[in-house]
Amino acid sequence: MKLKPIFDRVVIIPSEKENVTKGGIYLPTTSVERPQIGKVIAVGEGGTFDGNEVEMKVKVGDKVLYNRYSGVEIKIDGEGVIVLQQADIIAIILDE
């Protein structure tokens, strides 16, 4: 299934959850926090909200940092994605 977000919504595939600490200790799934980094797979067209034009700053393929508990988690074809507003994205991660 394909998903086309509306207005200023963005669809993100979150990065894998880390279940091993840097020291090599395995964490139970209940103690693993939700990731804050993901890849943008779909972007809405923006629009006008409260009289202000909203321009989309992210594009498909961008790696982004977003607020941990923002958005809505859903499954598309068995894969978990997050749909959130562009305002919940903190930064675009630039790989050097």
N, C-alpha and C positions, 0 to 999 in steps of 0.2 A: 504494500500500500504506500502511496506517496502522500505527503502532507504539505499543504501550502498554507502557511500562517497568514493571518490577516493583520492589517494595521502595523503596529510596531512590535509584533511578536517575532521571536526567533526560536528555532528548534535546534537543540544541542544534543550531541551524543557525549555523555560524560566520560572522562577518562576512567580507567580501571581503578577500583578501590584497592588501596594498599593493605594487605593483610599480614605483612611481615615488617617488623620494625627494622631500623638501620642496624641494630645489634643482632638481628636474626631470630627474634622472638615472634612466633606466630600468634596473631590476635584472633579471638573468636569473632564471628561475623556480627555479633551484637555490639561489639565495641568499635567497629570500623566506622569512621565518619564518612558522610556523604562527600564526594569529591567536589572541588570548586573549579576545576579546569575541564574544558571540553572542546569539541570541534563543532562548528556551525555547519548544519546540513541543509537548512532552509531559512529564508528571511522574508518577512512581509514587505509590503510596498511602502510603508510609512503612511503619511496622511496628515490631516489637520485635526488637532485635538485642542479644545478650549481656545480656538482662534489662533493657535500657534502651529506652524508647519514643522512636522517631525521628519527629519532626514535620517535615513538609515546609514549608520556609520560602519556596520559590520557586513561582511559578505560571506557567501558559502565558501568553506574551506578555512576560514579564520580559526585560530586557536585562541580561546578566550578564558578569562578569569571572571567568575560570576559569584554573586552572593550565595552562600551555602544553602540556605533554606528558602530560596525564591523559586517561583515557577511551579509547574505541575508536572509530575512524573507520569508518563504513560508508556505503553508498550506498542511498538509498531513492528509487525512481523516477528514477534518474539524478542525484539531488542528494546531495552529501556532507553527512552529519550526524555528530555526536559523541554517544555515549552515555557518560555518566559518573555517578559518585556525587555526591550533593548535597554531601558533604564536600570535593569538589574545586572547588566554587564559592567564590571568594574574596569576591565582593560583588555586590549588585544595583545596577545603574547607574540613578540617578534622573535623568531629564531634567527640566530646569527650564524 
